[in-house]
Amino acid sequence: MKIIDSYLARIFLHSWISVNLILVGLLSFFELAKQLDDIGVGRYRLTDALLYVLLTLPGRMLEMAPPSALLGSIMALGLLTKNAELIALRASGISIQRIGWAFVRPAMLTLLALLLAAQFIIPFLEQAAWIRRETALTESVSILPRGGFWTREGKRFINLNATQNNQLQDADIYEFDESHRLIRFMHARETQIGTDGSWNLHDVQQKEITGQGGGQIQKRAHLVLPNLLTSKQAAVFALPAQTLSLTELYSIITSLEKREQNAGRYRLALWQKLCLPLMAAAMVMISIPFVCGPARSASIGWNIMMGAIIGVVFFFLTQILGYSGLILQLSPFWTTLFPALMVLTAGIFLTRKLI
């Protein structure tokens, strides 16, 4: 049985990897076409666009793993059917469920390996690609995103921005009282973030807000705000959630929760990565009834087309549910896990009904 399991796993992995590379190649082509629009902006050139697409390619391989697992499984089962190997396996007493498990097991092991890459390799490449692109477009060494970001410390709300040349970081600070009334506003023309979490503000204008909305403006050359964000944490905030590793996502979620800020998009990115093995298993299980069910006389091309439709629908369904959950303030745990569990349950139920 080990020889048969190894043979089935080899066929599945070959089909899965082939489909994954094709899908990733198409997505990379579209991404390159998108990047061509920015060529000529700042110092962004064709070589930068090509390098960006190349560095983000492993991330697309991880993202496309579940849909390609569905198509790869259908192709592998179709080839076994075409060569009469599936009939021979069934005649020798090997059940459809055992064949499905022979596909699911290497899929799970491969996805676990990809999760390790999502922790240690892929974030490094994607962050390097994003920082290189942003600095080339803005002709600066700052990785602060356009528009900056907000953070909170007690009753104090801070908006860190980039100046027009995107080199200096200015900050707007709003302080509220217990009645949620604005009592103080400060603006700093330059902000230096220390490694210990203190923010050194330079050229500060401070206004005390009175009951009538007026107030006296004071100017201070220097002001220190302790115990905010470290330079490393601020850099992480500047990066898109999809480029962060699992531990970075968990760390930033914890930091935001301590500050009573919304960490929904980071939770969504974390659970989307953690659920990838379950999604791949669900895709493999739902593929078995396509080839081994009552409609097994259908051509491989028809099965692949139907599998592609289901894969695309599943992919967009998970994206829609995930971001709709953020709007409705639903837990990303359920909006990400529910579609995978639903498809996995359907696949197991239909497979168990096969003779």
N, C-alpha and C positions, 0 to 999 in steps of 0.2 A: 504493500500500500504506500510505503514511503516513496517508492519509485514513481508511482502514478501521481501522488500528490505533488512531487517535484516537477513532473512533466506538465501537469495542469498549471501549476504556479508559473512555470517558465513561459508557457503560451500566453497566459493572462498578462504577465508583466511586460512581455514583448509588445502585445497589442496596446496595453495601457500607455506605455512610454511613447509608442509611435503616435498614438492619437494626441497625447499631451503635447508632444513637440509640434505637431501640426497646428493645434489650437493656439499654442503659445506663439508660434511663428506668425499666424494671422494677427493676433492681438498686438504683437510687437511691430508689425508693419503699420497697423492703424495708429499705434502710439508714435511711431516715427513720423507719420504724416501729420499728426497733431503737433509734434515738436518743430516741424519745419516752419510753422507759422511764426515762431519766436526767433528764428534765425535772423541775425542782424540787429536784434535788440541788445543794447549793451555790448558785452564781449561774447555773446552766445553765437557759436559757429556750428557748422555741420558736424565737425568732429565731436563737439560737446553733445549734440543731439544723439549721435550714434553711441557715444559712451553712456549717455543716460539710459537709452533703450537697453543696452547690453547689461548694465549694472542692475536694472530693475527686472531683467528676464527671470531670475530665480523666483522672485516674488510672484510673477505671473504663473510660473509652473505650479507653485503651491496653491494659488487661487483656483486654477483650472483642474486641480487634481480630482475632485468629486465628479464633475461632468465627464472628464476623460475616462474615469473609472467605469462609468456607465457604458460609454461607447466601446471602450476596450474590452469589457466583459462580453458585450453583445458580439463583437467581432470574434473573440476567442471561441465562444460557444458556437457561433455560426461556422467557423472553420472546422470545429470538431464534428458538427453535424454534416457538413459538406463531405468530409473525408470518411464518414461513417464511423468515426471513432467514438462519438457519443453513444451510438447504438451498441457498440461493442462494450463500452463501459457499463451501460445499463444491463446488458445481457449477462455480464460477469457478476452482477449483484451489487454494483455501486449505485447508491441512490442519488437523486438529483440534489438532495440536501448536502450530501457529502461532497459533490462536485462544487456546489456553491461555497461551502466552507473552504475548499481548496483554493478558491479565488479570494474569499474574504480575508483569510489569514495573511497572505503576502501583501494584500492591500493595506491592512492595518499596520503591519510591520514597516512598510514603506512610508506610510503617513506619519508614524511615530518618528522615523528617521527625519522626515521633512519638518516635523515640529522641533526637533533639535536644531535643524538648520534655521528655523524661524526664530530660535532663541539666540543662536551664536553667529550665524553667517548672513542670512538674508537681511536683518535689520542694519548690519554694518554696511552692506552694499547699497541698500536703498537710501539710507541716511547720507552716505557719501554722494550718491547720485543727486539727491534733493539739494544738499548744501552746495554742491558744485554748480548745479543749474541756477539756484537762486543768486549766488554770488556773481555768476557770469551775467545774469540778466540785469542786476542792480549795480554792477561794477563796484562792489564793496566786499568787505570781509565779514559783514554781519549776517547772521542766519535768522534774524528776527523777521517773522512773516509780515507781509504787507497788512497794515491794520493793527499789528501788535497783538497783545492778548491781555485779558483781565485776570486779576487775582484778588483775593480777599484776605484781610487779616483783622478779625474782630469786626468792629463797626467801620472799618476803613476799606474802601474799594480803590484799587490801583489799576490804571490803564497804562501799560508800557507800549510806547510807539517808537517808530523810526522817524528821523527827520527827513527832509526832502532829499538829501543825498544818501539816506539810508545808512549812514555811518555812525551818527550819534543817536543815543536812545533817550528820548524825553519821556516824562511821566506826568500823568494827571492823577491827583490823589483826592478822593472825596471822603470826608469823615462825617458820620451821622451820630446822633444821640440815641438814647433808649427809645425815644418816640419816633425813630426813623426820620428825623428832621435833619437836613443838611446844615451842619454848623461850621464846617471849615473846608476850604478848597486850596490845594497847593499845586503849583506847576513847576517842574524842574526841567531846565533846558538840556541837562545832561545827567545820565544815571550810570553809575558804575556798580555792578553787582559783584559782591565779594564771595569768596569760597565758603565763608562761614554763615552765609545767609543774610548778611547786612547789606543794605543799599545805601550808597553814598550819593546824595543828590547835590548837584551844583547849580548855582544861579537860580535860587528858589524864590518864587513869588507866592506869598501866603495871604489868603483873604479869610477873615472871620465873618461868617454870615450872621446878620442880625435878623430880628423878626420881620423887618420890612424888606428883606432881600438885599440890603446894602451891607456895608462893612468896610473896615480899614484894611488897606493892602500893605503888607510888610515884605521887604526884600531881605533875603538871607543868602550869603555866599555859599554856605555849606550846611547840609543837614543829613544826619544818619538815621536810617530806619532799621532797627535790629530785628532779627528773627523773622525774616520774610522768606524769600527763595534763594537758594544758592545759585551760582552761575550755571552749574550742571543741570539743576532742576529747571531753570529758565530756558536753557537750550532744549531740554526735552519738551517743554511746553511749545516751543517754536516749531517742532517737527510734526508732520501729519501723523495721526494715530496709527495709520496702517504701516508706517515705517518703524514702529517701536517693537522691541522684543517683548516676550511674555513678562519678564520680570520688570521691565521699564513700565509696561502698562499697569501692572499691579501696584508698583510704587506710586505712579502718578494718580491712580484711583484712590489710594490711601491718603495721599496728600490733599487731594481735592475734597475728600469726605471730611477730613479734619477741619478744613476751612469752610465747610458747609457749602461747597460749590458743586455744580452739576458735573458728574463724571460719566454721563450716559454714553457719549461717543467712544470713550476709552473702554468702558465695559463691553460695548458692542464689538469693538475690534478684538478684545481679548477672547470673548466667547466664540467669535467667528473662527479664530485660529484653533481654539481648544476643541471645537466640534468637528474639525475637518476629518479625523478618523471615523467618527460616527457617520458623517455624511457620505464618505467613500463606501463604507459598509452598506449603507442604505441604497446607494446607487448600484452596487453589485447585486444585491438581493432582488431589487426590482427588475433587473435585466434578465434574470433567469426565466420568468414566465414568458418573456417575449420569444425566446428561442425554443424552450422546452415545453411550452404549453400547447393547448389545442391548435394554435396557429403556427406550429413549428414548420408547416409546409411552405410558409411564406419565404420569400427570397431574403438573402442576407441584406441586400440593399434596402428592402422595405423595413426590416428590423432596425437597421442602423438609422434610417430616417426617423422612425418613431422614437428610437432612443435619443436621437439628437433633439427632437422636439421636447421630450420629457426633461432632458438635461437642461435645456435653455429655460423652460418654464420653471424648473426647480431652482435654478440659479437666480433668476429674477424674483421669484417668490421669496427666497430667503433675504434678498436685498430689500425688497419692498417691506416685508414684515419687520426686518431689523430697524429700518429708519422710520417706519410708521410707529414702531414701539417707542422710539425716542420722542416723537411728537406727543404720543398719548401717555408718556411716562410709564411704560410697561417695562418690566425687567428684561434686559437683553438675554438673560439666561433662558427664558421661555420663548421669546421671539426667534431665537437662533436654534434652540434645541427642538422646539415643537415640529417644524417642518421635517427635520431629519428623522425624528422618532415616528412621525406619521408615515413617511415613505418606507422606513425600515420595517414597521409593523405590517404595512401592506405587502411588502416583498416577502416577508416570512410567511404571512397567511396564504398568499397565492402559491408560494413554493411548496408549502405543506399539502396543498390540495392536489399537487401533481402526482401522478401515479409513477 
